Amino acid sequence: MMSYLERPWLKFYPKNIPHEVEVPEVSMTSLIDKAIRAHGGEVALIYLGTKITYSDLGRYIENLASALSKQGIRKSSVVAIYLPNCPQFVMAYYAIQKLGAIPTAVSFLYTNREIKLQLSNSGAEFIIMLDLMYEKMKPLLNELRINKVMLVSMMHFLSPVKRAIGSLLGKVQKPSIPAGEPVLYLDKMLEMPSTGYPEAEISPKDDAASIVYTAGTTGLPKGITITHYNVVASMTITDAASGDLYKSRDTQYLLAYLPFFHVYGQIVLMTGGLSMGKTLIVIPNPKFEEMLKLIDKYRIAVFFGVPASFSIMIKYIKSGKFKLNSLRMCSCGSDKLPKNVSEEFKKLTGVDITEGYGLTEACGGVAGPAIGQEVRYDTLGTPLPSTLIAIASPEKDEFVPIGEQGEILVHGPQVMKEVWKDPQRTAKYFATIGGKKWLRTGDLGYMDPDGYLHFVERLKEVIKYKGFQVFPKELEKIISEHPAVGEVAVIGIDTPRDYQIIKAFIVLKEGFKGTKKEEITEWCSRSLAPYKIPKEIEFMESLPKNRMGKVMRESLRERENGLRKGNNSPPPGSA
């Protein structure tokens, strides 16, 4: 049988897709500089109707880099960005990198505890943040002794007319910042001409371009160190796998609604789009009906999303108000796409949703169907150029045979350097097999004989029930096929008896609110072994989700643990 190192997937690559790419050893900002020079007069960003050209973007980046340099930001300084999607995020991100400093974007979903952990762990000495959040954040900043604060107004790039209308309608919130407060204002810095700054010498393979925080497999946020080389490799590989797709003017506009604090929005959309000279329509607060209007208005051909994006879009598409005849490709990441969502979207739009596989620790995508490659439903495509994927034992540093389940491993130039300031966690992330260093993903899956990757479950999500292993994704797939089910999440709930109880949380479709739990149980019994059938079912109005639209199973587990705390009675179904 062929081994992973023999790359069985290559025989399915289209002829125009290279097996390997040459990754230039340059800084990440050199990609943006190149795009600015090549596309100067073209539009880089559209923000609530305001257009910003590549030339203007370059000028703003230079002005801000000069201002930050005067504030003592230098090579290896860590600067936190606490902003929603907006032009100032883009400008700050690349200005920081111009100085050889390191941006770390803070999630707007984080609690104060999580924000404190990230700011403390990263060693951030400066923060660029939304002015409306300043008063709330001030005690924490004082506690951490972060005394360099630069505030951003979401109003700065709005036209005078929109500002006036917003004020009249009461839609404009005004920050409450006491006079004499020791803060800087980024919007003023953007308009101050650059007086120059020390040019940083970047070592692409060693120097961090960004520290991206992710919960990963442990539940505790950790900083993933992404180097300049990682990002350039990711861009080069994506471009190679895309064939001629992005060379067409039909793909000029991209909806930048996925949050920039997440690797999908930050690397794939923001940096990927700008490095190719595309126009990003920057959306701070996604509203899907408005986004569908933008798809028609700008004749958008390529749309990046997560499963929740497509589920919500379907509801609005059914109204018949949108043409969407410009769409050529829809790409889904971050979580497994339910089959019924994929089929319904194809029926309504005529467009297939292609699924890929990526992770923060590998700077975005590592597998997916290349342009022109056969798309096989229920797979995540094949490894991208210059990328190896293998399946190994979760407990040992050894491969399992092709076709068998195990932990997904990745080897390639886009794989992270390290966990920030944590050698022990870094060591746990990697395995050396076959003379190569592999990233352990914490995901369970398998590769079929043709080299297509199949995702099974996050290792930490596997439910252990009376000696059996149960995969929530398998149950969710079966339950989601019931005609009454809109959304579903399955978790394992710990019990005092050293096994877990399986519970399903279900959101019913409109018109099916009278569905009984027994109907779901009976449906499951047709396709699942008795030990896999959920012992508990709860109907909910909605499932908890993060900003990426991914169901937060951890929130459901915490909720259940809270409800059951102190209840010593045997759990349902434990007899």
Buried (B, 14 or more C-beta within 10 A) or exposed (E): EEEBEEBBBEEBBEEEBEEEBEBBEBBBBBBBBEBBEEBBEBBBBBBBEBEBBBBBBBBBBBBBBBBBBEBEBBBEBBBBBBBBBBBBBBBBBBBBBBBBBBBBBBBBBBEEEBBBBBBEBBBBBBBBBBBBBBEEBBEBBEEBEBEBBBBBBBBBBBEEEBEEEBEEEEEBEEEEBEEEEEBBBBBEBBEEEBEEBEEBEBEBBEBBBBBBBBBBBEEEBBBBBBBBBBBBBBBBBBBBBBBEBBEEEBBBBBBBBBBBBBBBBBBBBBBBBBBBBBBBBBBBEBEBEEBBBBBBEBBBBBBBBBBBBBBBBBEBBEEEEBEBEBBBBBBBBBBBBBEBBBEBBEEBBEBBBBBBBBBBBBBBBBBBBBBBBEEBEEBBBBBBBBBBBBBBBEEEBEBBEBEEBBBBBBBBBBBBBBBBBBEEBBEEBBBEBBEEEBBBBBBBBBBBEBBBBBBBBBBBBBBEBEEEEBBBBBBBBBBBBBEBBBBBBBBBBBBEEEBBBBBBBBBBEEEEEEBEBEBBBEBBEEBBEEEBBBBBBEBBEEBBBBBBBBBBBBBBBEEBEEEBEEEEEEBEBEE
